[in-house]
Amino acid sequence: MGYGKRIDTLCSFLKRAESFADVGCDHGYCSEFVLENGLCDKVIFSDVSKGSLQKAQTLLARYVKEGRAVGVLGDGFYGVPNDTEEVLIAGMGGSEIVSILSDKKYGFIPKYFVFQPMHDAEKLRRYLVENGARIERDFTFEDGKFYDLIVGGKASGERQSYTDAEYEFGKENLSEMPDAFKKRTEKQIKNIDKYLLQPTLQEESRAELAKRQARLKGVLHGEIK
């Protein structure tokens, strides 16, 4: 696809849909991918940043002129119909994505979604499972930094089963142990080692860090599910 590993990974999970929204579109690369590959006849791309939206407007100018793409300057799902079939939200915090989904005026759970939270992935997982969504893919990948990817959609059956550890680390990460997840966890353990060497560290903080480190080691050893 040629957008770089992070964007290419996101695009690889986008599929044919009647309607598609790229929320927090930034440059608009994912919207371009959807349009160029015939995955959707009409796209809504939105961003709260006027500068970012203008970048996307420039990239997608041909599709805007043809009436196949519509840019929206606004926050969250503003300007996005609540029957939009497929939604991408990437590069925001998990708490911010939850705020978008739960907004009383504009929020909804899409039929199909691709979410890439920059942090607070646990909070996003909990909200999705507890509010009528089903998570189909949930794993960590690497592209210079580590990213979590959560793919799924509106659930039609009974509530999905998630353990506290699966909420915290990701169901697929615990069952499949992808290399990026192992590498990130090992890095977190090493960072805690450095903190524990600090002589000025208070005992309460030392105990909390040691507890966290033990949990991370338990994850790597397959002891925590």
Secondary structure in CASP SS format (residue, H / E / C, confidence):
PFRMAT SS
TARGET T0000
AUTHOR 0000-0000-0000
METHOD secondary structure of the structure
MODEL  1
M C 1.00
G C 1.00
Y C 1.00
G C 1.00
K H 1.00
R H 1.00
I H 1.00
D H 1.00
T H 1.00
L H 1.00
C H 1.00
S H 1.00
F C 1.00
L C 1.00
K C 1.00
R C 1.00
A C 1.00
E C 1.00
S C 1.00
F E 1.00
A E 1.00
D E 1.00
V E 1.00
G C 1.00
C C 1.00
D C 1.00
H C 1.00
G C 1.00
Y H 1.00
C H 1.00
S H 1.00
E H 1.00
F H 1.00
V H 1.00
L H 1.00
E H 1.00
N C 1.00
G C 1.00
L C 1.00
C C 1.00
D C 1.00
K C 1.00
V E 1.00
I E 1.00
F E 1.00
S E 1.00
D E 1.00
V C 1.00
S C 1.00
K H 1.00
G H 1.00
S H 1.00
L H 1.00
Q H 1.00
K H 1.00
A H 1.00
Q H 1.00
T H 1.00
L H 1.00
L C 1.00
A H 1.00
R H 1.00
Y H 1.00
V H 1.00
K H 1.00
E C 1.00
G C 1.00
R C 1.00
A E 1.00
V E 1.00
G E 1.00
V E 1.00
L E 1.00
G C 1.00
D C 1.00
G C 1.00
F C 1.00
Y C 1.00
G C 1.00
V C 1.00
P C 1.00
N C 1.00
D C 1.00
T C 1.00
E C 1.00
E E 1.00
V E 1.00
L E 1.00
I E 1.00
A E 1.00
G E 1.00
M E 1.00
G C 1.00
G H 1.00
S H 1.00
E H 1.00
I H 1.00
V H 1.00
S H 1.00
I H 1.00
L H 1.00
S H 1.00
D C 1.00
K C 1.00
K C 1.00
Y C 1.00
G C 1.00
F C 1.00
I C 1.00
P C 1.00
K C 1.00
Y E 1.00
F E 1.00
V E 1.00
F E 1.00
Q E 1.00
P E 1.00
M C 1.00
H C 1.00
D C 1.00
A H 1.00
E H 1.00
K H 1.00
L H 1.00
R H 1.00
R H 1.00
Y H 1.00
L H 1.00
V H 1.00
E H 1.00
N C 1.00
G C 1.00
A E 1.00
R E 1.00
I E 1.00
E E 1.00
R E 1.00
D E 1.00
F E 1.00
T E 1.00
F E 1.00
E E 1.00
D C 1.00
G C 1.00
K C 1.00
F E 1.00
Y E 1.00
D E 1.00
L E 1.00
I E 1.00
V E 1.00
G E 1.00
G E 1.00
K E 1.00
A C 1.00
S C 1.00
G C 1.00
E C 1.00
R C 1.00
Q C 1.00
S C 1.00
Y C 1.00
T C 1.00
D H 1.00
A H 1.00
E H 1.00
Y H 1.00
E H 1.00
F H 1.00
G C 1.00
K H 1.00
E H 1.00
N H 1.00
L H 1.00
S H 1.00
E H 1.00
M C 1.00
P C 1.00
D H 1.00
A H 1.00
F H 1.00
K H 1.00
K H 1.00
R H 1.00
T H 1.00
E H 1.00
K H 1.00
Q H 1.00
I H 1.00
K H 1.00
N H 1.00
I H 1.00
D H 1.00
K H 1.00
Y H 1.00
L H 1.00
L C 1.00
Q C 1.00
P C 1.00
T C 1.00
L C 1.00
Q C 1.00
E H 1.00
E H 1.00
S H 1.00
R H 1.00
A H 1.00
E H 1.00
L H 1.00
A H 1.00
K H 1.00
R H 1.00
Q H 1.00
A H 1.00
R H 1.00
L H 1.00
K H 1.00
G H 1.00
V H 1.00
L H 1.00
H C 1.00
G C 1.00
E C 1.00
I C 1.00
K C 1.00
END
